[in-house]
Amino acid sequence: MVSITGSMYNDAKRNIRDLRVKINLLNFDMQIIDEITGVILDGNITVDATADIRRTCSLSLIVKDSTLELQPGGRIWIDKYFQVFVDYLNNGNWINMGIYLVDAPSWSYDPGNSTLSLQGLDLMSKLTGQRNGYLEGIPTIIPQDSSIRNSMISVITELGGFKNYIIEDNPQTVPYEIKIDQGGTVYDILVELRDITPNYEIFFDVDGVFHYQQIPSGQNESSYIGDDMWTQIVLSETTSVEFGEVKNVVEVYGMSHDPSHYGEATVSGNTYNVTMAGVEGLTDGLIYGFTAPTIVENPMLKINSLPAYPLVNEDGSNAIIPQENTFYVVQYKGQDNFLFLGYQQPYAISKDENPESPFYIGSIGEIRQVFYGDEYENIWSNDLAQQRADYELWLHTRLNDNITLSVVPLYWLDVNILVDYTRINTDTTNQYIIKSIDTNLAPDGTQTINMIRYYPLYPDI
């Protein structure tokens, strides 16, 4: 999360700006090897929390000598990173705007003027295949039940070649074998690992550190910016809603399981007793199915004369049987319990039932979308299907309840932070989460901020 000091906050309200921009050139060990100042004409920095490559930039430079011409060994070439800094009060307080790979540079000349234009992509481009990241010509496999955190560390360091990372622990293990065939990228593996639990994100920060973490939801977080700031810097406000993207009822269907053994259950207390032909012992990783005639709390499953074991969710909590007279599947994990996978084809539904939401089903009716196939075939259990359904509902409701501001730039601003804002011509202050920022680096440049409304009554995604 961005660290905003009191002096940074107060300085941003000043009426006069004296903008300076500089570039540090870095080698691939992140060591500064050169600095470029005094020749930067214009530029843009874009930060998008929903994009694969979160930070991108474009810069225009005056070419004063041959060192800035496009050539091997030149200051701007494919063998370097560059880091952009801004000092908007010309007081020596440089703000880091990110580390980038040089992309699509071009040189142009007209009488009396020679300029170099270049694009910059953050370090994720070294993993997506846009600059690098393609795997060797053999399939890459991550075994079932691997640790997500340990797998991600191995991928980012051994395959990606990055040493600096902050990777949160996720108690969820890899529920199925991940296999990336020839032609895949390191990023493909990271996405498979990230999407096992849908409310996580991966990105590189302004210091070139790789992050894997839960997406900040605003819950139990403090606002970073208040109305005292916005009243000083807001130039305009725009509201737009893509009604075609709004869905307030989401259904998710996962993969279809084929249990190796199955049978009808009888109930004794909280135990489902099932007779299954050919089962003399439980096999680690094998899937079993049974029909539950009634609903019991803290359910356990006993197959033939074997011990009874509890049915648990992905996080180890006791499973909840959704309905009676329904066929369910479980997986024996070799840990004195059965992982409750749910229906033979995992299923979940999520609805916008928040009366404060503009897309509340009670006020506009139900607008449904069903997700299945492709990436949803990797959803292994009802529990994961519910997480994904909640996430898709968030994408199709809250991400469409947004506003766009044009402001005098806050160069230290970042995405996924919570702010207070009172919309123009209203008296009500609400909270918003910043999702994208586009900053123009010209002396008279502005900044465009897109924010989504935060509703405290929504469950954490």
SULPEQUI-V947285 format. One line per field, one symbol per residue. psi: psi as a letter, one per 40 degrees, with the letter a starting at -180 (. if undefined). burial: b if it has 16 or more other ideal C-beta (glycine too) atoms within 10 Angstrom, else e. Layout:
psi->???
burial->???
This chain:
psi->iihhiddddddeeiehighihihhhiieefhheihhieehdiiihhhheeidhdhiihihihhdiedeihiheidhieeiiihhihheefeeghhheihiihhfiihihihehhihhiihhiedeedeeddaehiifiihhhiieihdddddddddddddeidhihhihhdhiheihhhhiieiidddddddddedhefiiiihaeefhhhhiihheehfiihdhaddddddehdihhhhhgddehhehhhhhaihigidiiiiiihhbehhhhhhheheihhheihiiihhdihiifiihhhbeiihiihiadeeihihhdiifihiiihheeffihhheaidhiiiihigfhdeiefhdedeihhihhhiibdeeehdiddddddddddddddecdeegiihihihhgdeiiifihiihhihfiehhiiihhdihhhheidfiihhhhiihhhdeiih.
burial->eeebeeeebeebeeeebebbbbbbbbeeeeeeeeebeebbebbbbbbbbeeebbbbbbbbbebeeeebeeeeeebbeeebbbbbbbbbeeeeebeebbbbbbbebebeeeeeebbbbbbbbbbbbbbbbbeebebeeeebebeeebbbbebbeebbeebbebeebebeebebbbbbebebeeebbbbbbbbbbbbbbbbbebbbbbebebebbebbbbeeeebbbeeebbeebbeeeeeeeeeeebbbbbbbbbbebebebbbebeeeeebbbbebeebeebeeeebbbbebeeebeebbbbbbeeebbbbbbbeeeebbbeeeeeebbbbbbeeebbbbbbbbbbbbebbbebeebbbbbeeeeebeeebeeeebebbbbbbbbbbbbbbbbbbbbbbbbbbebebbbbbbbbbbbbbbbeeeeeeeebbbbbbbbbbebeeeebbbbbbbbbbeebeeb
